[in-house]
Amino acid sequence: MSPGPTRGRTTGADGGGRRGPVRRWQLVRAGSDAVPASTRRFMARARQRRMRAALPWAIAAGVLGLAGLVAWTLLGTGLFGVREVRVEGAELVSAVQVRDAAAVPDDAPLARVDLAATARRVGGLPAVERAVVTRDWPDALVVRVTERTGVAVVPRGEQFVVLDRSGVVFRTLPRPPDGLPVVRLAEPGPDDGATRAALEVLTVLTPKLRAELVDVTVEGLARIKLRLRDDRVVVWGDATRGPDKARVATALLDREADTIDVSAPDVVTLR
């Protein structure tokens, strides 16, 4: 009986015809039981530590990428562009005038609109005292307008200009509106001393004086007069001590006099 082949060897012929042993190597994967449990636990903990260390960086990279995408969408595209400019509170000016003053191009990225600059442009309209501009996502601007309120009118040729409480001229009308007193002075405006003096006088008039008032004439800062019904005149003098002058003049309205001089309210003159 001839012996069987040697395990792990093969035979082959050499140059002299003799057959010699030839080695054949084979890789064998070790089973899990071949790695000690302590080593497996160590390797598992190492992998967990690497994952925990990398997780914050992965999250940060994702957040930055998302933020970049959002910023590009809002600032660099017309996806959230301005498609409407909505005007609220405008009566003396039209919505078209407000939109023209706002000067916001169609489809401009809503996030890039300078709200303060837009409000300043709208506030430059004479009849607008204040403007507030806000965004209304996804595609609108809202312009809320507070208009000036008239407190007096000044004759200018054949027309009348309307003043607000600060002396700003913001309207021109062919006739004086009902309920506003007439002030006669040379150059109405917020920087004009005569304008400020006239407005100061109007603020202190009693209801009875205002009901009798026809107009206020300012010939100079110390030469203010009130013309009343029946052509009576109250000589006011300057704008100082207004409440005292208004109280004294009101008390003397029932007296028979064409002129009531309260320029020095402690020493009143009737003529």
BELWOQUI-V706897 format. One record per residue. PSI is psi as a letter, one per 30 degrees, with the letter a starting at -180 (* if undefined). Layout:
BEGIN
PSI  PSI
END
This chain:
BEGIN
k  k  l  l  k  k  k  g  l  l  l  l  k  a  f  g  f  k  k  l  k  k  k  j  k  k  k  k  k  k  l  f  f  f  k  k  e  e  e  e  e  e  e  e  e  e  e  e  e  e  e  e  e  f  e  e  e  e  e  e  e  e  e  e  e  e  e  e  e  e  e  e  e  e  f  f  l  g  e  h  l  j  f  k  j  k  k  k  g  k  e  f  l  l  e  e  e  e  e  e  e  e  h  j  k  k  g  k  k  e  f  f  k  j  e  e  e  e  e  e  e  e  f  f  k  e  f  k  e  k  k  k  k  l  k  j  k  f  g  k  k  k  j  k  k  j  l  l  k  k  f  l  k  k  k  j  b  g  l  k  k  k  k  a  f  f  g  k  k  f  l  k  l  f  l  k  l  k  f  k  l  k  k  j  l  e  i  k  l  f  g  k  e  e  e  e  e  e  e  e  e  e  f  f  k  l  e  e  e  e  f  f  k  e  l  k  k  j  f  l  f  g  i  k  k  k  k  l  l  g  g  l  k  j  j  f  b  a  g  l  h  e  e  e  e  e  e  e  e  e  f  g  f  f  k  j  k  f  k  j  j  g  f  j  f  f  j  k  k  k  *
END
